[in-house]
Amino acid sequence: MGITVGRRTARGATAVEYALLISLMAAVIFGMVVLFGNGVVGLFTGTHDSIVSHTP
């Protein structure tokens, strides 16, 4: 009940397409962690130090 393309019927995404999509998402997430990882750690470290310095 899919779209006929030549002699085949396209019925949606295959496992290969899902694997490509997941690997692309993993690569983007990895890139974001590499780019912004140290900045986020510094942000949390600064917040922690600020809280600790104001705690009696």
C-alpha positions, 0 to 999 in steps of 0.5 A: 500500500506504498508508493510504487517506484519502478518495480519496488514499493516504498513503504517507509524508512528501512533499518539502514536509513534509521541507522544513518539518522542515528549516527548523524545525531550521535555525531552532532551530539559528540560535536556539541560536547567537544565544542561546549564541554569546557564552557559548561564545566566552567559554568558549573564550577563557577556556580559551585564556587559561588554557592560554597563561598556564601555558605556559612 
